Amino acid sequence: MSSSEKVKASHILIKHQGSRRKSSWKDPDGILISATTRDQAVSQLQDLRRDILAGDASFKELATKHSHCSSAKRGGDLGPFGRGQMQKPFEEATFGLKVGEISEIVDTDSGVHIIMRTA
């Protein structure tokens, strides 16, 4: 892989008590995030992933509604990025996906994610 290789991805981030920042556009005071355990965040993401894979909802729709990242306003779209630009577990998961594939749960300092590689 060349160091200039870029991927494009969307994600859904659910923050929890262990997240490095306990606030988001959805929860500016961090009240819900501080009350959410990692296990609860993972369970929520597993439900969302299941709905996407079953065709009951689109990734974009669920990212817009549920993601704690400001990318929710773009349906979870993070745009293109290269190596060294994201937290290591996120980067490794994204570069390991095929286009259109959705990751299992990915843990980072920001919280837990599901990632869909889009390019």
N, CA, C and O atoms as CSV, one atom per row, in Angstrom:
chain,resi,resn,atom,element,x,y,z
A,1,MET,N,N,0.844,-1.197,0.000
A,1,MET,CA,C,0.000,0.000,0.000
A,1,MET,C,C,0.875,1.241,0.000
A,1,MET,O,O,1.855,1.324,0.740
A,2,SER,N,N,0.525,2.172,-0.807
A,2,SER,CA,C,1.291,3.402,-0.854
A,2,SER,C,C,0.854,4.317,0.290
A,2,SER,O,O,-0.301,4.294,0.716
A,3,SER,N,N,1.782,5.107,0.768
A,3,SER,CA,C,1.471,5.986,1.901
A,3,SER,C,C,0.510,7.094,1.493
A,3,SER,O,O,-0.060,7.768,2.351
A,4,SER,N,N,0.325,7.288,0.182
A,4,SER,CA,C,-0.599,8.325,-0.271
A,4,SER,C,C,-2.004,7.774,-0.495
A,4,SER,O,O,-2.904,8.514,-0.893
A,5,GLU,N,N,-2.198,6.467,-0.239
A,5,GLU,CA,C,-3.510,5.865,-0.431
A,5,GLU,C,C,-4.531,6.517,0.505
A,5,GLU,O,O,-4.267,6.756,1.683
A,6,LYS,N,N,-5.690,6.789,-0.057
A,6,LYS,CA,C,-6.775,7.357,0.745
A,6,LYS,C,C,-7.989,6.460,0.645
A,6,LYS,O,O,-8.197,5.772,-0.354
A,7,VAL,N,N,-8.784,6.481,1.697
A,7,VAL,CA,C,-10.065,5.792,1.708
A,7,VAL,C,C,-11.125,6.851,1.998
A,7,VAL,O,O,-10.814,7.965,2.418
A,8,LYS,N,N,-12.355,6.486,1.772
A,8,LYS,CA,C,-13.467,7.359,2.120
A,8,LYS,C,C,-14.422,6.500,2.934
A,8,LYS,O,O,-14.676,5.346,2.590
A,9,ALA,N,N,-14.945,7.062,4.006
A,9,ALA,CA,C,-15.800,6.272,4.881
A,9,ALA,C,C,-16.838,7.132,5.571
A,9,ALA,O,O,-16.701,8.349,5.697
A,10,SER,N,N,-17.885,6.444,6.014
A,10,SER,CA,C,-18.894,7.033,6.889
A,10,SER,C,C,-18.886,6.216,8.165
A,10,SER,O,O,-18.478,5.054,8.162
A,11,HIS,N,N,-19.335,6.817,9.254
A,11,HIS,CA,C,-19.369,6.056,10.500
A,11,HIS,C,C,-20.528,6.516,11.369
A,11,HIS,O,O,-21.118,7.578,11.169
A,12,ILE,N,N,-20.824,5.671,12.337
A,12,ILE,CA,C,-21.757,6.028,13.403
A,12,ILE,C,C,-20.963,5.873,14.694
A,12,ILE,O,O,-20.440,4.798,14.988
A,13,LEU,N,N,-20.878,6.947,15.453
A,13,LEU,CA,C,-20.164,6.973,16.723
A,13,LEU,C,C,-21.169,7.050,17.861
A,13,LEU,O,O,-22.059,7.901,17.866
A,14,ILE,N,N,-21.016,6.153,18.820
A,14,ILE,CA,C,-21.787,6.238,20.061
A,14,ILE,C,C,-20.779,6.434,21.192
A,14,ILE,O,O,-19.926,5.583,21.438
A,15,LYS,N,N,-20.895,7.560,21.864
A,15,LYS,CA,C,-20.008,7.852,22.996
A,15,LYS,C,C,-20.557,7.206,24.259
A,15,LYS,O,O,-21.741,6.880,24.348
A,16,HIS,N,N,-19.669,7.027,25.236
A,16,HIS,CA,C,-20.050,6.401,26.503
A,16,HIS,C,C,-19.182,6.968,27.628
A,16,HIS,O,O,-18.361,7.858,27.401
A,17,GLN,N,N,-19.370,6.451,28.826
A,17,GLN,CA,C,-18.659,6.943,30.013
A,17,GLN,C,C,-17.149,6.981,29.830
A,17,GLN,O,O,-16.482,7.848,30.396
A,18,GLY,N,N,-16.605,6.064,29.055
A,18,GLY,CA,C,-15.160,5.986,28.863
A,18,GLY,C,C,-14.634,6.832,27.718
A,18,GLY,O,O,-13.429,6.846,27.469
A,19,SER,N,N,-15.500,7.530,27.025
A,19,SER,CA,C,-15.064,8.360,25.892
A,19,SER,C,C,-14.243,9.544,26.382
A,19,SER,O,O,-14.487,10.074,27.466
A,20,ARG,N,N,-13.275,9.952,25.579
A,20,ARG,CA,C,-12.377,11.042,26.024
A,20,ARG,C,C,-13.113,12.370,26.152
A,20,ARG,O,O,-12.775,13.172,27.022
A,21,ARG,N,N,-14.110,12.620,25.309
A,21,ARG,CA,C,-14.930,13.829,25.440
A,21,ARG,C,C,-16.355,13.385,25.713
A,21,ARG,O,O,-16.916,12.590,24.959
A,22,LYS,N,N,-16.940,13.891,26.779
A,22,LYS,CA,C,-18.267,13.442,27.201
A,22,LYS,C,C,-19.384,14.341,26.680
A,22,LYS,O,O,-20.453,14.415,27.285
A,23,SER,N,N,-19.146,15.015,25.572
A,23,SER,CA,C,-20.207,15.846,24.999
A,23,SER,C,C,-20.240,15.637,23.493
A,23,SER,O,O,-19.276,15.161,22.893
A,24,SER,N,N,-21.353,15.998,22.902
A,24,SER,CA,C,-21.491,15.907,21.450
A,24,SER,C,C,-22.566,16.894,21.018
A,24,SER,O,O,-23.213,17.528,21.851
A,25,TRP,N,N,-22.748,17.015,19.720
A,25,TRP,CA,C,-23.799,17.901,19.211
A,25,TRP,C,C,-25.163,17.434,19.710
A,25,TRP,O,O,-26.065,18.252,19.889
A,26,LYS,N,N,-25.326,16.125,19.939
A,26,LYS,CA,C,-26.597,15.570,20.407
A,26,LYS,C,C,-26.782,15.743,21.910
A,26,LYS,O,O,-27.909,15.796,22.403
A,27,ASP,N,N,-25.679,15.829,22.626
A,27,ASP,CA,C,-25.693,15.847,24.095
A,27,ASP,C,C,-24.637,16.854,24.569
A,27,ASP,O,O,-23.607,16.461,25.116
A,28,PRO,N,N,-24.895,18.158,24.359
A,28,PRO,CA,C,-23.884,19.188,24.632
A,28,PRO,C,C,-23.357,19.186,26.074
A,28,PRO,O,O,-22.201,19.534,26.316
A,29,ASP,N,N,-24.201,18.795,27.015
A,29,ASP,CA,C,-23.763,18.771,28.417
A,29,ASP,C,C,-23.228,17.404,28.836
A,29,ASP,O,O,-22.747,17.247,29.958
A,30,GLY,N,N,-23.306,16.422,27.950
A,30,GLY,CA,C,-22.770,15.101,28.238
A,30,GLY,C,C,-23.552,14.290,29.259
A,30,GLY,O,O,-23.028,13.326,29.817
A,31,ILE,N,N,-24.786,14.668,29.506
A,31,ILE,CA,C,-25.581,13.994,30.539
A,31,ILE,C,C,-25.870,12.544,30.150
A,31,ILE,O,O,-25.644,11.630,30.943
A,32,LEU,N,N,-26.373,12.333,28.925
A,32,LEU,CA,C,-26.672,10.972,28.479
A,32,LEU,C,C,-25.394,10.165,28.261
A,32,LEU,O,O,-25.330,8.989,28.620
A,33,ILE,N,N,-24.384,10.792,27.677
A,33,ILE,CA,C,-23.119,10.094,27.423
A,33,ILE,C,C,-22.517,9.611,28.741
A,33,ILE,O,O,-22.057,8.473,28.828
A,34,SER,N,N,-22.517,10.456,29.758
A,34,SER,CA,C,-21.947,10.082,31.053
A,34,SER,C,C,-22.718,8.960,31.731
A,34,SER,O,O,-22.176,8.265,32.590
A,35,ALA,N,N,-23.977,8.780,31.352
A,35,ALA,CA,C,-24.809,7.729,31.946
A,35,ALA,C,C,-24.797,6.442,31.115
A,35,ALA,O,O,-25.392,5.443,31.518
A,36,THR,N,N,-24.123,6.460,29.956
A,36,THR,CA,C,-24.113,5.308,29.058
A,36,THR,C,C,-22.849,4.483,29.267
A,36,THR,O,O,-21.738,5.004,29.174
A,37,THR,N,N,-23.024,3.199,29.547
A,37,THR,CA,C,-21.870,2.313,29.682
A,37,THR,C,C,-21.379,1.923,28.290
A,37,THR,O,O,-22.089,2.087,27.299
A,38,ARG,N,N,-20.166,1.410,28.234
A,38,ARG,CA,C,-19.640,0.930,26.950
A,38,ARG,C,C,-20.529,-0.191,26.428
A,38,ARG,O,O,-20.831,-0.230,25.235
A,39,ASP,N,N,-20.950,-1.099,27.293
A,39,ASP,CA,C,-21.796,-2.219,26.869
A,39,ASP,C,C,-23.119,-1.731,26.273
A,39,ASP,O,O,-23.605,-2.296,25.293
A,40,GLN,N,N,-23.700,-0.686,26.861
A,40,GLN,CA,C,-24.944,-0.131,26.319
A,40,GLN,C,C,-24.704,0.492,24.943
A,40,GLN,O,O,-25.525,0.347,24.038
A,41,ALA,N,N,-23.574,1.188,24.794
A,41,ALA,CA,C,-23.228,1.804,23.505
A,41,ALA,C,C,-23.020,0.729,22.444
A,41,ALA,O,O,-23.484,0.872,21.312
A,42,VAL,N,N,-22.324,-0.346,22.807
A,42,VAL,CA,C,-22.090,-1.451,21.873
A,42,VAL,C,C,-23.411,-2.093,21.475
A,42,VAL,O,O,-23.630,-2.392,20.301
A,43,SER,N,N,-24.287,-2.306,22.439
A,43,SER,CA,C,-25.582,-2.923,22.168
A,43,SER,C,C,-26.400,-2.062,21.196
A,43,SER,O,O,-27.030,-2.581,20.275
A,44,GLN,N,N,-26.379,-0.752,21.413
A,44,GLN,CA,C,-27.096,0.159,20.517
A,44,GLN,C,C,-26.531,0.066,19.096
A,44,GLN,O,O,-27.286,0.000,18.127
A,45,LEU,N,N,-25.210,0.062,18.980
A,45,LEU,CA,C,-24.587,-0.026,17.653
A,45,LEU,C,C,-24.880,-1.361,16.982
A,45,LEU,O,O,-25.103,-1.409,15.773
A,46,GLN,N,N,-24.882,-2.444,17.754
A,46,GLN,CA,C,-25.195,-3.759,17.181
A,46,GLN,C,C,-26.611,-3.769,16.609
A,46,GLN,O,O,-26.852,-4.339,15.545
A,47,ASP,N,N,-27.545,-3.137,17.319
A,47,ASP,CA,C,-28.923,-3.041,16.819
A,47,ASP,C,C,-28.976,-2.236,15.520
A,47,ASP,O,O,-29.661,-2.627,14.575
A,48,LEU,N,N,-28.255,-1.114,15.472
A,48,LEU,CA,C,-28.232,-0.280,14.266
A,48,LEU,C,C,-27.614,-1.042,13.096
A,48,LEU,O,O,-28.131,-1.002,11.979
A,49,ARG,N,N,-26.509,-1.734,13.357
A,49,ARG,CA,C,-25.826,-2.513,12.320
A,49,ARG,C,C,-26.758,-3.590,11.772
A,49,ARG,O,O,-26.834,-3.799,10.561
A,50,ARG,N,N,-27.457,-4.262,12.661
A,50,ARG,CA,C,-28.400,-5.317,12.263
A,50,ARG,C,C,-29.492,-4.730,11.351
A,50,ARG,O,O,-29.842,-5.329,10.334
A,51,ASP,N,N,-30.022,-3.566,11.720
A,51,ASP,CA,C,-31.063,-2.910,10.909
A,51,ASP,C,C,-30.544,-2.551,9.517
A,51,ASP,O,O,-31.259,-2.699,8.526
A,52,ILE,N,N,-29.301,-2.080,9.446
A,52,ILE,CA,C,-28.703,-1.718,8.156
A,52,ILE,C,C,-28.528,-2.973,7.301
A,52,ILE,O,O,-28.916,-2.993,6.133
A,53,LEU,N,N,-27.947,-4.011,7.884
A,53,LEU,CA,C,-27.685,-5.238,7.128
A,53,LEU,C,C,-28.971,-5.931,6.687
A,53,LEU,O,O,-29.000,-6.591,5.648
A,54,ALA,N,N,-30.034,-5.780,7.478
A,54,ALA,CA,C,-31.328,-6.384,7.136
A,54,ALA,C,C,-32.080,-5.561,6.091
A,54,ALA,O,O,-33.097,-6.008,5.562
A,55,GLY,N,N,-31.577,-4.356,5.792
A,55,GLY,CA,C,-32.241,-3.492,4.820
A,55,GLY,C,C,-33.406,-2.711,5.412
A,55,GLY,O,O,-34.201,-2.128,4.674
A,56,ASP,N,N,-33.514,-2.693,6.741
A,56,ASP,CA,C,-34.609,-1.977,7.397
A,56,ASP,C,C,-34.360,-0.472,7.489
A,56,ASP,O,O,-35.297,0.300,7.695
A,57,ALA,N,N,-33.108,-0.054,7.339
A,57,ALA,CA,C,-32.758,1.367,7.409
A,57,ALA,C,C,-31.437,1.556,6.671
A,57,ALA,O,O,-30.655,0.616,6.530
A,58,SER,N,N,-31.199,2.770,6.204
A,58,SER,CA,C,-29.933,3.048,5.520
A,58,SER,C,C,-28.889,3.512,6.535
A,58,SER,O,O,-29.220,4.057,7.588
A,59,PHE,N,N,-27.624,3.280,6.191
A,59,PHE,CA,C,-26.522,3.729,7.043
A,59,PHE,C,C,-26.639,5.235,7.253
A,59,PHE,O,O,-26.534,5.728,8.376
A,60,LYS,N,N,-26.857,5.955,6.157
A,60,LYS,CA,C,-26.929,7.423,6.204
A,60,LYS,C,C,-28.040,7.894,7.144
A,60,LYS,O,O,-27.843,8.798,7.956
A,61,GLU,N,N,-29.203,7.268,7.020
A,61,GLU,CA,C,-30.352,7.641,7.854
A,61,GLU,C,C,-30.042,7.428,9.348
A,61,GLU,O,O,-30.330,8.291,10.177
A,62,LEU,N,N,-29.460,6.279,9.673
A,62,LEU,CA,C,-29.176,5.986,11.081
A,62,LEU,C,C,-28.021,6.824,11.615
A,62,LEU,O,O,-28.023,7.205,12.786
A,63,ALA,N,N,-27.036,7.114,10.769
A,63,ALA,CA,C,-25.938,7.983,11.196
A,63,ALA,C,C,-26.467,9.377,11.517
A,63,ALA,O,O,-26.093,9.974,12.526
A,64,THR,N,N,-27.337,9.889,10.655
A,64,THR,CA,C,-27.909,11.222,10.860
A,64,THR,C,C,-28.674,11.288,12.181
A,64,THR,O,O,-28.618,12.292,12.891
A,65,LYS,N,N,-29.370,10.235,12.495
A,65,LYS,CA,C,-30.222,10.222,13.680
A,65,LYS,C,C,-29.480,9.875,14.979
A,65,LYS,O,O,-29.813,10.409,16.038
A,66,HIS,N,N,-28.484,8.989,14.909
A,66,HIS,CA,C,-27.903,8.438,16.133
A,66,HIS,C,C,-26.450,8.800,16.434
A,66,HIS,O,O,-26.046,8.767,17.596
A,67,SER,N,N,-25.653,9.147,15.419
A,67,SER,CA,C,-24.226,9.349,15.647
A,67,SER,C,C,-23.947,10.574,16.513
A,67,SER,O,O,-24.584,11.615,16.358
A,68,HIS,N,N,-22.991,10.436,17.421
A,68,HIS,CA,C,-22.578,11.557,18.266
A,68,HIS,C,C,-21.544,12.438,17.576
A,68,HIS,O,O,-21.193,13.498,18.094
A,69,CYS,N,N,-21.056,12.016,16.421
A,69,CYS,CA,C,-20.075,12.811,15.675
A,69,CYS,C,C,-20.790,13.898,14.879
A,69,CYS,O,O,-21.920,13.705,14.430
A,70,SER,N,N,-20.135,15.029,14.708
A,70,SER,CA,C,-20.742,16.105,13.917
A,70,SER,C,C,-20.922,15.694,12.452
A,70,SER,O,O,-21.663,16.345,11.716
A,71,SER,N,N,-20.246,14.614,12.024
A,71,SER,CA,C,-20.443,14.111,10.662
A,71,SER,C,C,-21.860,13.578,10.466
A,71,SER,O,O,-22.256,13.289,9.337
A,72,ALA,N,N,-22.626,13.444,11.540
A,72,ALA,CA,C,-24.024,12.998,11.448
A,72,ALA,C,C,-24.801,13.904,10.497
A,72,ALA,O,O,-25.706,13.446,9.799
A,73,LYS,N,N,-24.449,15.187,10.470
A,73,LYS,CA,C,-25.141,16.146,9.606
A,73,LYS,C,C,-24.922,15.818,8.120
A,73,LYS,O,O,-25.657,16.293,7.254
A,74,ARG,N,N,-23.893,14.993,7.843
A,74,ARG,CA,C,-23.596,14.558,6.467
A,74,ARG,C,C,-23.856,13.053,6.318
A,74,ARG,O,O,-23.272,12.398,5.455
A,75,GLY,N,N,-24.724,12.521,7.155
A,75,GLY,CA,C,-25.028,11.099,7.094
A,75,GLY,C,C,-23.864,10.227,7.530
A,75,GLY,O,O,-23.770,9.062,7.143
A,76,GLY,N,N,-22.981,10.794,8.336
A,76,GLY,CA,C,-21.815,10.058,8.832
A,76,GLY,C,C,-20.589,10.150,7.951
A,76,GLY,O,O,-19.545,9.587,8.280
A,77,ASP,N,N,-20.702,10.861,6.823
A,77,ASP,CA,C,-19.600,10.940,5.853
A,77,ASP,C,C,-18.413,11.697,6.416
A,77,ASP,O,O,-18.535,12.853,6.821
A,78,LEU,N,N,-17.254,11.032,6.438
A,78,LEU,CA,C,-16.014,11.651,6.917
A,78,LEU,C,C,-15.159,12.181,5.773
A,78,LEU,O,O,-14.157,12.859,6.000
A,79,GLY,N,N,-15.558,11.868,4.543
A,79,GLY,CA,C,-14.746,12.278,3.399
A,79,GLY,C,C,-13.496,11.411,3.300
A,79,GLY,O,O,-13.352,10.435,4.036
A,80,PRO,N,N,-12.592,11.770,2.389
A,80,PRO,CA,C,-11.380,10.971,2.192
A,80,PRO,C,C,-10.347,11.248,3.286
A,80,PRO,O,O,-10.226,12.368,3.781
A,81,PHE,N,N,-9.608,10.202,3.649
A,81,PHE,CA,C,-8.502,10.370,4.586
A,81,PHE,C,C,-7.448,9.308,4.323
A,81,PHE,O,O,-7.731,8.237,3.787
A,82,GLY,N,N,-6.229,9.636,4.718
A,82,GLY,CA,C,-5.110,8.717,4.536
A,82,GLY,C,C,-4.641,8.164,5.864
A,82,GLY,O,O,-5.220,8.439,6.916
A,83,ARG,N,N,-3.598,7.392,5.794
A,83,ARG,CA,C,-3.035,6.805,7.012
A,83,ARG,C,C,-2.462,7.903,7.911
A,83,ARG,O,O,-1.888,8.882,7.434
A,84,GLY,N,N,-2.631,7.718,9.211
A,84,GLY,CA,C,-2.109,8.672,10.174
A,84,GLY,C,C,-3.050,9.819,10.483
A,84,GLY,O,O,-2.709,10.694,11.278
A,85,GLN,N,N,-4.226,9.835,9.875
A,85,GLN,CA,C,-5.157,10.941,10.098
A,85,GLN,C,C,-6.259,10.610,11.100
A,85,GLN,O,O,-6.910,11.514,11.625
A,86,MET,N,N,-6.468,9.339,11.364
A,86,MET,CA,C,-7.512,8.906,12.299
A,86,MET,C,C,-6.856,8.094,13.415
A,86,MET,O,O,-5.696,7.696,13.310
A,87,GLN,N,N,-7.614,7.857,14.481
A,87,GLN,CA,C,-7.098,7.000,15.535
A,87,GLN,C,C,-6.801,5.627,14.941
A,87,GLN,O,O,-7.527,5.144,14.071
A,88,LYS,N,N,-5.724,5.006,15.421
A,88,LYS,CA,C,-5.209,3.770,14.832
A,88,LYS,C,C,-6.270,2.675,14.656
A,88,LYS,O,O,-6.355,2.111,13.565
A,89,PRO,N,N,-7.086,2.340,15.671
A,89,PRO,CA,C,-8.067,1.267,15.472
A,89,PRO,C,C,-9.083,1.605,14.372
A,89,PRO,O,O,-9.515,0.728,13.624
A,90,PHE,N,N,-9.452,2.874,14.287
A,90,PHE,CA,C,-10.400,3.327,13.266
A,90,PHE,C,C,-9.767,3.197,11.883
A,90,PHE,O,O,-10.385,2.681,10.952
A,91,GLU,N,N,-8.542,3.667,11.764
A,91,GLU,CA,C,-7.816,3.600,10.495
A,91,GLU,C,C,-7.650,2.150,10.038
A,91,GLU,O,O,-7.929,1.825,8.884
A,92,GLU,N,N,-7.200,1.287,10.938
A,92,GLU,CA,C,-6.963,-0.108,10.570
A,92,GLU,C,C,-8.259,-0.781,10.119
A,92,GLU,O,O,-8.267,-1.525,9.139
A,93,ALA,N,N,-9.341,-0.520,10.830
A,93,ALA,CA,C,-10.632,-1.117,10.464
A,93,ALA,C,C,-11.071,-0.627,9.085
A,93,ALA,O,O,-11.512,-1.420,8.253
A,94,THR,N,N,-10.950,0.670,8.849
A,94,THR,CA,C,-11.413,1.247,7.584
A,94,THR,C,C,-10.594,0.730,6.407
A,94,THR,O,O,-11.157,0.328,5.389
A,95,PHE,N,N,-9.272,0.738,6.538
A,95,PHE,CA,C,-8.425,0.272,5.450
A,95,PHE,C,C,-8.608,-1.230,5.208
A,95,PHE,O,O,-8.301,-1.721,4.122
A,96,GLY,N,N,-9.105,-1.961,6.210
A,96,GLY,CA,C,-9.330,-3.393,6.080
A,96,GLY,C,C,-10.668,-3.763,5.453
A,96,GLY,O,O,-10.914,-4.932,5.155
A,97,LEU,N,N,-11.533,-2.772,5.251
A,97,LEU,CA,C,-12.850,-3.035,4.662
A,97,LEU,C,C,-12.805,-2.940,3.146
A,97,LEU,O,O,-11.969,-2.229,2.587
A,98,LYS,N,N,-13.698,-3.652,2.486
A,98,LYS,CA,C,-13.926,-3.471,1.052
A,98,LYS,C,C,-14.959,-2.349,0.909
A,98,LYS,O,O,-15.727,-2.094,1.838
A,99,VAL,N,N,-14.983,-1.690,-0.227
A,99,VAL,CA,C,-15.966,-0.642,-0.475
A,99,VAL,C,C,-17.372,-1.232,-0.326
A,99,VAL,O,O,-17.689,-2.272,-0.903
A,100,GLY,N,N,-18.200,-0.546,0.456
A,100,GLY,CA,C,-19.568,-0.988,0.709
A,100,GLY,C,C,-19.712,-1.879,1.928
A,100,GLY,O,O,-20.828,-2.150,2.371
A,101,GLU,N,N,-18.597,-2.335,2.473
A,101,GLU,CA,C,-18.627,-3.232,3.630
A,101,GLU,C,C,-18.765,-2.423,4.922
A,101,GLU,O,O,-18.274,-1.298,5.021
A,102,ILE,N,N,-19.443,-3.016,5.909
A,102,ILE,CA,C,-19.644,-2.376,7.208
A,102,ILE,C,C,-18.876,-3.153,8.271
A,102,ILE,O,O,-18.963,-4.379,8.348
A,103,SER,N,N,-18.137,-2.432,9.074
A,103,SER,CA,C,-17.294,-3.055,10.099
A,103,SER,C,C,-18.121,-3.644,11.234
A,103,SER,O,O,-19.307,-3.359,11.398
A,104,GLU,N,N,-17.440,-4.474,12.004
A,104,GLU,CA,C,-17.942,-4.862,13.316
A,104,GLU,C,C,-17.739,-3.633,14.210
A,104,GLU,O,O,-17.366,-2.570,13.714
A,105,ILE,N,N,-17.976,-3.763,15.504
A,105,ILE,CA,C,-17.772,-2.658,16.445
A,105,ILE,C,C,-16.279,-2.333,16.535
A,105,ILE,O,O,-15.446,-3.228,16.677
A,106,VAL,N,N,-15.957,-1.046,16.450
A,106,VAL,CA,C,-14.571,-0.575,16.550
A,106,VAL,C,C,-14.477,0.365,17.748
A,106,VAL,O,O,-15.217,1.345,17.840
A,107,ASP,N,N,-13.564,0.057,18.660
A,107,ASP,CA,C,-13.336,0.877,19.853
A,107,ASP,C,C,-12.228,1.886,19.601
A,107,ASP,O,O,-11.162,1.527,19.101
A,108,THR,N,N,-12.474,3.160,19.948
A,108,THR,CA,C,-11.417,4.182,19.949
A,108,THR,C,C,-11.585,5.002,21.223
A,108,THR,O,O,-12.512,4.780,22.003
A,109,ASP,N,N,-10.680,5.949,21.421
A,109,ASP,CA,C,-10.794,6.844,22.578
A,109,ASP,C,C,-12.048,7.706,22.503
A,109,ASP,O,O,-12.510,8.228,23.517
A,110,SER,N,N,-12.596,7.852,21.302
A,110,SER,CA,C,-13.800,8.681,21.130
A,110,SER,C,C,-15.078,7.954,21.527
A,110,SER,O,O,-16.064,8.588,21.901
A,111,GLY,N,N,-15.064,6.625,21.447
A,111,GLY,CA,C,-16.241,5.832,21.740
A,111,GLY,C,C,-16.234,4.577,20.899
A,111,GLY,O,O,-15.172,4.065,20.544
A,112,VAL,N,N,-17.430,4.075,20.576
A,112,VAL,CA,C,-17.520,2.896,19.722
A,112,VAL,C,C,-18.172,3.297,18.399
A,112,VAL,O,O,-19.037,4.172,18.352
A,113,HIS,N,N,-17.735,2.636,17.327
A,113,HIS,CA,C,-18.153,3.001,15.976
A,113,HIS,C,C,-18.553,1.765,15.184
A,113,HIS,O,O,-18.123,0.650,15.479
A,114,ILE,N,N,-19.386,1.990,14.171
A,114,ILE,CA,C,-19.437,1.099,13.026
A,114,ILE,C,C,-19.049,1.976,11.840
A,114,ILE,O,O,-19.406,3.152,11.772
A,115,ILE,N,N,-18.320,1.383,10.919
A,115,ILE,CA,C,-17.745,2.128,9.807
A,115,ILE,C,C,-18.181,1.474,8.506
A,115,ILE,O,O,-18.187,0.249,8.383
A,116,MET,N,N,-18.544,2.303,7.540
A,116,MET,CA,C,-18.817,1.806,6.197
A,116,MET,C,C,-17.829,2.476,5.247
A,116,MET,O,O,-17.799,3.699,5.115
A,117,ARG,N,N,-17.023,1.648,4.591
A,117,ARG,CA,C,-16.089,2.205,3.608
A,117,ARG,C,C,-16.872,2.529,2.344
A,117,ARG,O,O,-17.604,1.688,1.824
A,118,THR,N,N,-16.712,3.751,1.855
A,118,THR,CA,C,-17.483,4.199,0.692
A,118,THR,C,C,-16.623,4.392,-0.560
A,118,THR,O,O,-17.157,4.530,-1.661
A,119,ALA,N,N,-15.305,4.403,-0.400
A,119,ALA,CA,C,-14.413,4.488,-1.569
A,119,ALA,C,C,-13.002,4.087,-1.175
A,119,ALA,O,O,-12.102,4.091,-2.014
